[in-house]
Amino acid sequence: MVEHTKITPALRFDRLTPLYDHIVRYTTRERRFKSILLKTAAIKRGESILDVGCGTGTLLQSIAEQQSAVQLTGLDADPAILAIADRKLSAANISYNLVLGRSTDMAFDDETFDRVVSTLFFHHLVTAEKRATVAEIARVLRPGGAAHIADWGRPTGPLQRLAFYQIQLLDGFASTRDHVAGKLTSLFSEAGFQEVEEFAHLRTVFGTLRFISAVKPLN
């Protein structure tokens, strides 16, 4: 059993949650990094998609805008941020399902989804929670399904390392040290995923974003 850390709001403090979209948009090059992720994911018509740590639903909305004939599910443990996602997706007239729950114990049947996506979520988890989440992603993916992840990773240089201290001070060193060390990719390999690849990186004012894809074996 994984010993869970306390659920921390996306920006650490509940009072900042309503500002989440604005802050992420202007500090992480959000439009650019989500475009990189979705281009690689190449989501197809009719696929079932799970967004782990979906936050305010921005990525789900982007997927719906690119490919309307998909089944969208968002999972998050923060009810306040899910309420924002619900309002946003409903206003956009998007068909979706939002689930309140932890990534380490997902309330989905085995082999439910064709693809799992996740952005700026894993750095909120300590190592044991990361491993449990990757195992759950493997469980709920169908054979041959893929995971596509964008999160903070190994800095590209001293200035980017200095920039990432801002994230560590905000979200904690225990959950972010794996990212500085570039260990997220290896967690997927250790869980039995194939074709694990870091396919891009992007510099931001808060550090270096790394993009990972991984495929669940067919057998």
N, C-alpha and C positions, 0 to 999 in steps of 0.2 A: 504494500500500500504506500502511495506517495504522500508524504507529509506536506500539505499545502501551505504556502505562504498566504498571508492576508491579501484579499483582493484590493489592489490599488487602482484608483481611477487613472484613466489614460494619461492625464497630466498631473498625477499624484494627488491633487486636491479636488474635491467635488465641485467647489465653486468655479473651477477652471473648465469643467467639462463643456459648458455651453460655448466656450471659445475654441474648442478643439479643432473644428474644421478650419477656422481662420488661421490658427497658428500653424497647423500642418501644411496648409496650402502655401503659405509664404516662407516657410523655413526648410522644407524638405524637397522642394521642386516636385510637388505631388503629381501634377499632371504628367510631367516627364517620366517619373519613376513608375507610375502605374501604367503608362503607355508601354514602357519597356516590358513590364511583367506580362501584360495581356497580349502583346505581340508574340512573345515566346509561347504563352499558353495556347494560343490559337484555338480558342474554345469553339466547338462545333455545334451546329443546330441539334437540339434535342438532348444535349448533355445535362447531367445533374451536377451542380457545382456547390461546394461548401466553402464558405469564407470563415476561417478560424480566427477568432478575435476580430470580428467584423467591424467593431466600433460604430461609427455613425452611418455605415452603409454606403459610403462613397464608392468603394470598389464594386459592390454589387450593382449599384446604379450604372457605373461605367460598363460593366459586362452586359447589362440589359440594353444599353444604348448601342452596343456593337453587335449583339446577337440576341434578338428578342425571344426566340424560341428555345429557351433554356429553363431549367428548374433551379431556382436560386434559394439557397439556405444560408443564413448567417448565424454564427454562434458567438456569444460573448457572455462573460460572467458579471458584467456591470449593467444593472437594470436602467440606470440613468442614461447611459450612452445608447442602449438598445431602444429606449423611448425616442431618442432623437432620430435613430435610423428608421424607426417605424413611421414617424411623421414624414421624413424625407422621401422614403420609398413610396409611401401611400400617395403623397402629393404628386409624385412623378408617374402615378398610375402603373406601377410595376407589380407583377405577380411575384410574391416572395414568401418565405417562411423564416421567422426569427425565433431563435431558441436561446433561452437563458440557461447557461451552464458552463462548466469548466472544460477546458480542452483536454485535461488529463483523464476525463471520464465522460466521454460523449454519449449522449442519449440517442444513438443511431444504431441501426442494425449493421451487421457486417456487410461489407461490399455494397454500400448504398450509393456511393458517388463516383462519377467518372473523373472528376478533378477536384483537388483541394487547393485553395489559394490562401495566402496569409501575408499581410503587410504590417510592418512595425508592431508586431505582437510578441515574437519570441524573446525579445530582450527584456520583457517583463517577467520572465520565468527563470527560476534558478535551475541548475543543471538537471536535477532529478525530474523536475516538472517538464523540462524540454524533452528529455528522453521519453517520458510517459506520453507526452503530446505527439511525438513522432510515431510512437507505437500505435496510438489511437488513429492517427492519420492512415497508417498502413492498414489497420483493421477495417476502417470504413471505406477505403478505396476499393474499387473493383480491380481485379487482376488486369494489368496493363494500364491502369489509371496513373495519373501523374500529379505530383505536388509541385506548386510553384510558389516560392517564398521570396519576399523582399524585406530585408531588415539590416540593421547596423552590423558592420563587419570589420575586419582588419583595416585600420586606417592606411591610406595610401602614402602618408608621410607625416612628419612631425606636426605640421600645422593641422592636419586632419585629426591627429591624435589629441592635440590640445582642444580642438573643437568638440571632440566626443566627451571630454570631461564634463561638459554641460549636461549631456544626457545621463552620465553616470551619477552626477550630483542630484539630478532630478529623480531618476528611476532606481538608483542604488547600484553599488558595485558588485554585489553578490549575483545579480541577474545579468549583468552586462560584461563580466570578465571573459566569458566564453566568446563573446563577439569580438572583443579586442584581439583575442588569440586566434580568431578565425576558425573556431571549432564547430560551427553550425553544420557545415557540409559533412563532417565526419559523423555527426549524429545520425544522419540519414543513411550513410553507408553502413554504419554499425547495426541499424535496424533492418537491414536486408534489402534496401532499395537498390535498384540498378540505374545505370546511366546518370549517376549523381554528378551534377556539373554546376560550377559557378560560372554563369554565362555573361555576366556584365557587372559593372560597378558604376556608381555615380557619386560625385563629390557634392556635399551640401554644407551649409553653415554649421551643422551639428555633427558632421563627420561623414564617413563613407558608407553609402548603402551598397549592399551586396545582393545579387540575385542568384537564386539557386533553383534548379529543377531536379526532380528525382522521379523515377518510374517504379511502380510496384510490379514485381515479377509476375509472369503469367501463371506460374505454378508454385 
